[in-house]
Amino acid sequence: MSGGSFGYAYEVGTLKDLWVEKSGIEGIADALRERGHDEAAAETEALLSELAVFEDYILARAERLRGVWKATEWVVSGDWSEADLTADVGVLESAPPFADTLRIDTANGRIMK
């Protein structure tokens, strides 16, 4: 049997696939570097680094919305009242704006801090 050493990471087609195959992609970077393909390894490692930064950013945004999402789910399910949702939305709206410390540099396609 051939292939599969890195979980067929080359077949990723979605962002979810990238999350799932991170360890395989790390293995690819190591194998490239071991074989002297430093530029390809560096680009692969850069992608993994950007993925980690992106993950931190997205999870921080999701954490900020957690209360509103829960209230919405519970109101729609009939467990909470509209007033509960309005209160949680008010908490979100009164909080300081999300500290958007990341940007995408379109010139080089990188996520920058």
LOKOL-594439 format. One record per residue (C-alpha): residue in three letters; x negated, y negated, z. Coordinates in steps of 0.02 Angstrom, whole numbers, always signed. Layout:
+------+--------+--------+--------+
: rest :     c1 :     c2 :     c3 :
+------+--------+--------+--------+
:  ala :      X :      Y :      Z :
...
+------+--------+--------+--------+
END
This chain:
+------+--------+--------+--------+
: rest :     c1 :     c2 :     c3 :
+------+--------+--------+--------+
:  met :     +0 :     +0 :     +0 :
:  ser :    -67 :   -172 :    -42 :
:  gly :    -25 :   -345 :    +21 :
:  gly :    +61 :   -393 :   +181 :
:  ser :    -93 :   -435 :   +282 :
:  phe :    -23 :   -607 :   +318 :
:  gly :   +164 :   -570 :   +319 :
:  tyr :   +182 :   -620 :   +136 :
:  ala :   +165 :   -801 :   +188 :
:  tyr :   +143 :   -849 :     +6 :
:  glu :   +328 :   -814 :    -17 :
:  val :   +387 :   -953 :   +100 :
:  gly :   +530 :  -1048 :    +25 :
:  thr :   +602 :  -1144 :   +171 :
:  leu :   +539 :  -1240 :   +320 :
:  lys :   +606 :  -1100 :   +430 :
:  asp :   +497 :   -977 :   +334 :
:  leu :   +345 :  -1086 :   +373 :
:  trp :   +386 :  -1082 :   +560 :
:  val :   +405 :   -893 :   +555 :
:  glu :   +244 :   -865 :   +457 :
:  lys :   +129 :   -986 :   +551 :
:  ser :    +18 :   -846 :   +616 :
:  gly :     +2 :   -772 :   +442 :
:  ile :    -45 :   -941 :   +372 :
:  glu :   -174 :   -961 :   +510 :
:  gly :   -245 :   -792 :   +458 :
:  ile :   -254 :   -850 :   +278 :
:  ala :   -350 :  -1005 :   +330 :
:  asp :   -473 :   -898 :   +428 :
:  ala :   -494 :   -777 :   +282 :
:  leu :   -524 :   -920 :   +161 :
:  arg :   -654 :   -998 :   +275 :
:  glu :   -742 :   -830 :   +303 :
:  arg :   -758 :   -814 :   +114 :
:  gly :   -831 :   -988 :    +93 :
:  his :   -676 :  -1071 :    +21 :
:  asp :   -686 :  -1217 :   +141 :
:  glu :   -578 :  -1340 :    +43 :
:  ala :   -433 :  -1219 :    +25 :
:  ala :   -452 :  -1171 :   +209 :
:  ala :   -454 :  -1355 :   +261 :
:  glu :   -297 :  -1392 :   +161 :
:  thr :   -211 :  -1242 :   +238 :
:  glu :   -264 :  -1298 :   +412 :
:  ala :   -203 :  -1475 :   +375 :
:  leu :    -32 :  -1405 :   +330 :
:  leu :    -27 :  -1311 :   +495 :
:  ser :    -79 :  -1467 :   +590 :
:  glu :    +54 :  -1571 :   +504 :
:  leu :   +182 :  -1436 :   +540 :
:  ala :   +139 :  -1445 :   +726 :
:  val :   +154 :  -1636 :   +727 :
:  phe :   +318 :  -1625 :   +633 :
:  glu :   +383 :  -1494 :   +754 :
:  asp :   +341 :  -1604 :   +905 :
:  tyr :   +427 :  -1753 :   +822 :
:  ile :   +585 :  -1658 :   +776 :
:  leu :   +599 :  -1576 :   +947 :
:  ala :   +581 :  -1745 :  +1033 :
:  arg :   +721 :  -1814 :   +925 :
:  ala :   +830 :  -1663 :   +961 :
:  glu :   +799 :  -1682 :  +1148 :
:  arg :   +861 :  -1861 :  +1138 :
:  leu :  +1024 :  -1800 :  +1058 :
:  arg :  +1049 :  -1647 :  +1169 :
:  gly :  +1180 :  -1726 :  +1283 :
:  val :  +1284 :  -1795 :  +1139 :
:  trp :  +1276 :  -1630 :  +1046 :
:  lys :  +1332 :  -1534 :  +1201 :
:  ala :  +1474 :  -1655 :  +1235 :
:  thr :  +1531 :  -1644 :  +1053 :
:  glu :  +1531 :  -1455 :  +1058 :
:  trp :  +1626 :  -1449 :  +1222 :
:  val :  +1755 :  -1579 :  +1165 :
:  val :  +1787 :  -1486 :  +1002 :
:  ser :  +1802 :  -1323 :  +1102 :
:  gly :  +1931 :  -1404 :  +1215 :
:  asp :  +1825 :  -1393 :  +1373 :
:  trp :  +1791 :  -1580 :  +1393 :
:  ser :  +1888 :  -1738 :  +1355 :
:  glu :  +1854 :  -1871 :  +1224 :
:  ala :  +1809 :  -1985 :  +1370 :
:  asp :  +1666 :  -1866 :  +1414 :
:  leu :  +1599 :  -1878 :  +1238 :
:  thr :  +1616 :  -2067 :  +1236 :
:  ala :  +1519 :  -2075 :  +1400 :
:  asp :  +1376 :  -1969 :  +1330 :
:  val :  +1372 :  -2071 :  +1171 :
:  gly :  +1361 :  -2226 :  +1281 :
:  val :  +1210 :  -2154 :  +1372 :
:  leu :  +1124 :  -2124 :  +1205 :
:  glu :  +1167 :  -2296 :  +1139 :
:  ser :  +1104 :  -2382 :  +1297 :
:  ala :   +938 :  -2288 :  +1296 :
:  pro :   +785 :  -2370 :  +1221 :
:  pro :   +767 :  -2335 :  +1035 :
:  phe :   +677 :  -2176 :   +987 :
:  ala :   +491 :  -2214 :   +984 :
:  asp :   +459 :  -2173 :   +803 :
:  thr :   +272 :  -2153 :   +811 :
:  leu :   +255 :  -2048 :   +654 :
:  arg :   +263 :  -2095 :   +473 :
:  ile :   +238 :  -2005 :   +310 :
:  asp :    +97 :  -2078 :   +207 :
:  thr :   +167 :  -2054 :    +33 :
:  ala :     -2 :  -2095 :    -47 :
:  asn :    -78 :  -1935 :    +20 :
:  gly :    +75 :  -1837 :    +75 :
:  arg :    +20 :  -1831 :   +256 :
:  ile :   +115 :  -1857 :   +418 :
:  met :    +22 :  -1992 :   +514 :
:  lys :    +27 :  -2040 :   +698 :
+------+--------+--------+--------+
END
